């Protein structure tokens, strides 16, 4: 499976493999009892430079006094080794103060049951800084983990980016409903413009459209109902969503050869003006704001939430979101000095990340953010107004179902697999995973 790079990684990974050895391991010896943290340690994947750099910046600036009391200490590992390392340390009751939460929410949930993960909602409320968390980020974390127990150092929203110039040239107003979106795509295709850029090779950019439709049709709990066993992907309303996306493919709305297009090619297709629309997350802001990559110009890029479905229970202000590869805090290591650090981070990380990296986090941007590119400011404004967030299609799936979903997505839109059969394949793996 083609995995998107760095900050995109968690958004496309599988999200429900059981870490079988953890429950047994979490009993431990109690050696790292509460209050013994001697540094503000962080174990994180080595390609996540932004979090490392921002915490280092804070340690010499806004959080200098906290750092003097409890020095920041960062250990990096290849991302493929993070889960194994976290499991090993958990079994020894020796988790660092902060650690990458792992590639699956199930890992953190299991650690939490073993008493290894700090309840950060309670901690941040006790510290008086809970209001510094973006409500949409808090909701996203709760959707994934069942409670707020990871630090949202990264926060991405998703939706449909569109080429304003192409829309204007062809007399298209921004679609507010799914029917209007389909009509816009038909008009563009009729004029010789590829309506949607998407990576069939990666798969997940296509399945994001299925979940987008589901959330608008059935409401923000549509996929939680499947995870809870209250609904199945083979139920008519769920198959309808897959059929809607299959119909886009049948109409030729993804252009030729979608099954062989990789992630980077799909980005390039949009940024060179060869496609009018692109469903993607705000992690692509870096490319959108880079004039050497964005040949259509950032001023010509607009953003629209996935539109409403006629008669549906969802609304366009319920924005799909993810928190990158988040960071949990060890309950065994938590003490007053750790709390001081977390308080300082909550107050300062949001603005610091925006100013220094141009990246958006799940913390409110208090203070000086510098001059933000208009697209970045627009995304930040959207986040500020968002109170209900949704997840992506595979967010609550097990590894097997995730792989089946993403490897068969292209077949769904090329017509070699029916909507019913696509959903049946994924549902079977959900049931047997």
N, C-alpha and C positions, 0 to 999 in steps of 0.2 A: 504494500500500500504506500502510495506517495504521501509522506507526511509533510505538512507545511512547516517552514522553518521557525525556530525560536519562539517568539511570543505567540505564534499561532498554534503551537503544538497541542496544548491542553484542549483547545477547542475541537480538535479532530480525533483525539485519542478515545479509546474505549473507556467506559466509565463504570463497570460494575463487576470486576473480578474479585472473588473472595480471597483474601490473604489468609490462607488456612492456618499458618503457623502463628499468627499474631495473638489470637486469644489465649493460646497456651503460653506464649512468651510473655504476655503483658503482666503476668503475676510478678515476675522479677524478684529481686532481693530487697528492693527499697533502698539501695545504696545511695542513689541520687535523691535523697529526701528533700522535701520542699525547703527552699531558702538557701541552698548551697551553690547557686550559680555564681561563678567567679568571673564570668565574662558574658557579654551579650553575643553569644555564639549563633552562627547561622550556617546550616548546611544546605546548599542549593546547587542546582544544575549549572555547570560551568558556562553554558551559552546564555544564561540570563544576566547579561551585563548591567541592564538598567537598574535592577533592584540592588545589586552590589554597589554600583556607583552612587546611587542616591543615598543609601544608608551610610556609605563612607563620607559623602558630602555633609550629611546631617551630623555625623560624628565630630566633624571639625568646625561645624557652624552652629546651627540652632540647637543641636543636642550635645554640645561640647561638654557641658557639666555632667550630663547623664553618662557620656562616654568615659569621663575621668573616673566616675564612680564604678562603672561596669563597662570595660573596654569592648568595643566591637571586634569580633573575631569571625572571619569568614572562611569556611571550607567549601571548596567546589568539587563536584564530581561529574562525570559524564552522565547525561540524563538517564541513560539506560541502567545506571548503577544506583540511582537515588532510592528507588523503592526497596531494593535489597539492603542497602545501608540503613535505611530508616527502620526496617524490620529487625535487623541485627541489634541496633542500639536500643530499640524498644524492649527487646528480650532481655537486655542487660540493665534496664532502667537507667540508661545513660544517654537519652536523647539530648541533643543540644537545645538551647533555649528556643531557637527558631529552626524549623526544618521544612523543606519543600514538601508539600502535602501529598505528593505522589501522583501517579498517572490516573488513579481511579479514586473517586469519592469513597468507595467501599473500604479502601485502605485506612483512610482517616476515621471513618465511622467505626471500624473495628478497634483501632487504637483508642478511640474515645471511650468505647465500652470497657476497655481495659484500664481506664483512668489515667491515660497518658496525655490527653489533649486538654488544654485550658479552654474553659468557656469564656470566649472573648467578649460576648455581649455583656455578660455579667461584669467582667473585669473592666471593660471600657465605661460602662455605666457607673461602676464604683469610682472610677478615676475621673468621672465628669466629662468625658470626651466622646461619648457615644454619638452625640449630635454632629461630630466631625466625620461620620461615615455617611456616604451617599446612600439614601434609602434604596435606590435601585440595586446598588452593590450588596447591601445587606440582604435584600430579597433574593438575589441571585445565589449568594452563599447558602442561605437557608434552603433554597430549592435543591441545591446539590448535596448538602451535608445534613440537612434536617435541623440544623441550628447554626448560629454564627460562631464559627470556631477556627476561622483562618483569616489572616490579614490580606486584604485585597490590594496588594501592591500594583496590580494591573487590573484594568477594567475595560472591556470592549463591548460596544453595542453592535448590532447587526441590522442590515436592511438593504434596500436597493439603491445603489449609486447610479446616477444617470447623467448622460451627456446633454447638458442644457442646450448646446448649440444644435445638436441633431434634433432634439425635441422641437426647438423653435423653427428650424428649417422645414419640418414636416407638420407643423401646426398642431403639435401634441401638448396638451396641458397635463400637469402631473396627475397621474391616476389616483383617485381616492378609493375606488372599489376594484375588486379583482376583475370584474367584467370590463372595466375601463382599461385595466392593465392588459388584458387579452386583446382588446380592440387596438390599443396602442402598438402592441407587438405585431399585429396583423398589418397595420398601416406601415410600420417600419420595414417589415419584410417585403411588402408590396413595392416599396421604393428601393429595394435592393440593399437595405441595411440589416445586418444581423441584430436581432432584438436583444438577445441575452448572451453574454460571455459566461462560460461555465467550464469547469474542469471535470470532465467525465472520468478521467484517469484517477483523480483523487476521490471522486464520488460524493464526498460530504457537501460540496457546494450545491449539489442537486438535491440531496435529501433535506437540506436546509429549507428548500422551497416547499417540500412536503409538510414539514413541521410548521412552517409559516402559515400554510393554508389551514392546517389542523387547529392551530391556536385561534385563528380568526373564526373558524366554523364552530368549534366546540368550546372555546374559552381557554384561559391560561393553564387549566389543570388537565388538559387533554392527554398528555403523555404521562403525567403522574397517575392517572386512572389506569393506564396500561401497566405501569410499574406495580401498582397496588393490586392488580388482578381484577379490577372492576370493569375493565374493557379489554378488548383484543384488537390488534391491528387489522384483523380480518373482518371486524365489524363493518357494516356498510358505510358508515360515516367516515371511517378511517381509510377504507379503500377509495372512497370518493376523492380524498385529498391526493392520494397517489395518482389517481386517474386524471386529476386536474393538471398535474405536472407532466404526466405522460402525454396529455393532449397538446401541451406546449411543444413537446418534442415532435409529435406527429405533424404539427403545423410547420415544423422546420425553424422554430424560434431560437434554437441554439446553434444554428448554422451547420456547416458540414464538418464531419469528423469529430464531433464532441467527445466521443469515447476515447480518442487518442490525445486530447488536449490536457497537458499537465497544468499544475497550479500557476507556475510563472508565465506560461503562455497565455493563460486566461487573463491574467493581470495586464499583460502587454497588449492583448487584443482590445481591452477597454481603453487603456491609456494612449493607444495610437489611433483611436477614433474608429476602429473597425467594428465595434459593437456599441449599442446605445445604452444598455443597462448591464449591471453587474451586481449580483447579490454577494455581499461580503461584509466582514467585520471592520471596525474602526482601526484595527491593527494595521490596515493598509494606508493609514494617513501618512506614514513616512514616505511611501512611494507617490501618493497623491501630491504631497507638498514638495517633491523633488523634481525640479524643472528638467533634469536630464532624463528622467524616466517618464514623466507625465507630459506627453507631447500635445495633449488637448488643452492643457492649462488648468490649474486648480480652480480658477474662476469659472470654468465651464463645467465643473462637477457639482451636481446637486445630490441630495439624499432624501429618500422617502421611506417611511416605514412600510412593511408589507401591508398592502391595502386590505380593507375590510371585505368580508364575504357576505353577500346578501342574505339577510336573515340569521347571520351568525351571532354567536354569543360573545366573541372576542372583539376587541377594539384596537385601533392603530396605535394607541398610546401605550400598549403593552409590548415593550421592546425586547427582542431576544438579546441575551447578554451572556458573557462569560468572564471569569476572573483570572484568565491566563493559567499559569501554574502557581497556585496560591501557597502561602506559607503558614504553617500551624505553629503554635507555641506550646512548649512542654509544660504540662501541669506540675510535674515533679520539680521543675527548676524555677517555677514562678515565685518571685518575692518582690519586696518593695522596689528594689532597684530595677528589676525587669519592668515593673509597672510604670516607673518613671520614664523608662525608655519608650514603652508603648504609648504613653500619654504624649510624649514629645513627637513621636512619629505621627500619631493621629492628627495632631495640630499642624504639622509642617510638611508632611510628605507630599500631599496633593499639589500644593503650589510649587514646591521644589522640583517635583517630577515634570510638571508642565514647563517650568521655566528652563530647566537644564536639559531635558531630554525631548520635550515636545510630546510627552506621553501622558495619557490619562490614567488615573488610578481610581480606586473606590473610595478615596478620601476626598473630602471637600477641599477645594483650592483656596485656602485662607491666605491672604497676603499677596505679595508681588509674584505674578506669574510671567512677567515680561510681556512682550508683544506677541500674541499668538497668531498663527496663520488663521485666516477666516474659517477654513474647513474644521480645524481643530476647535476653534471657539464655538462653532455650530454644534459639534458633537458634544462638547462640554455643556452647552446650554440644553441640549436634548436630555442629557443625563440628569441635569439639575431638575428637570421637570418630570422625570420618570419615577413613578412610585411602584409600578408593577412590572417585573421583568419575567421573561420566559426563558426556557433552555433550548438547546438544539435537539435535533431528532434523536440522536443516539445517546444523549447525556445520561439517561438512566438505564441504558442497555448493558448487558454483559458483553464481554470481549467478542464472543462468537457472533452474536447478533449484530454487533457493530460492524465487524468485518463483512458479514453477509450483506448488510445494508449498503455499505459503501462500495463494495466490489460489484454489486448488481445495479447500482444507480444508473449507470450509463445505459444498461440494457432496458431499463424502464423508459427512458426518453428516446431510445432508438427504435423501440417497438418490438424488440426480440423477447421481451418478458412483459406479460400483462400486469396491470396494477394489482389484480387479485393475487397472482402468483408471486409478485414481489413482496407483498405484505405477508403472504403465507410463509415464504421462506424465512423472513425475519422473525415472525411470530413463533415459528417452530423452534428457532434457535433461542428465543427468549424463554420458551417453555422448558427447553432441555439444557440450557446453559447453567 
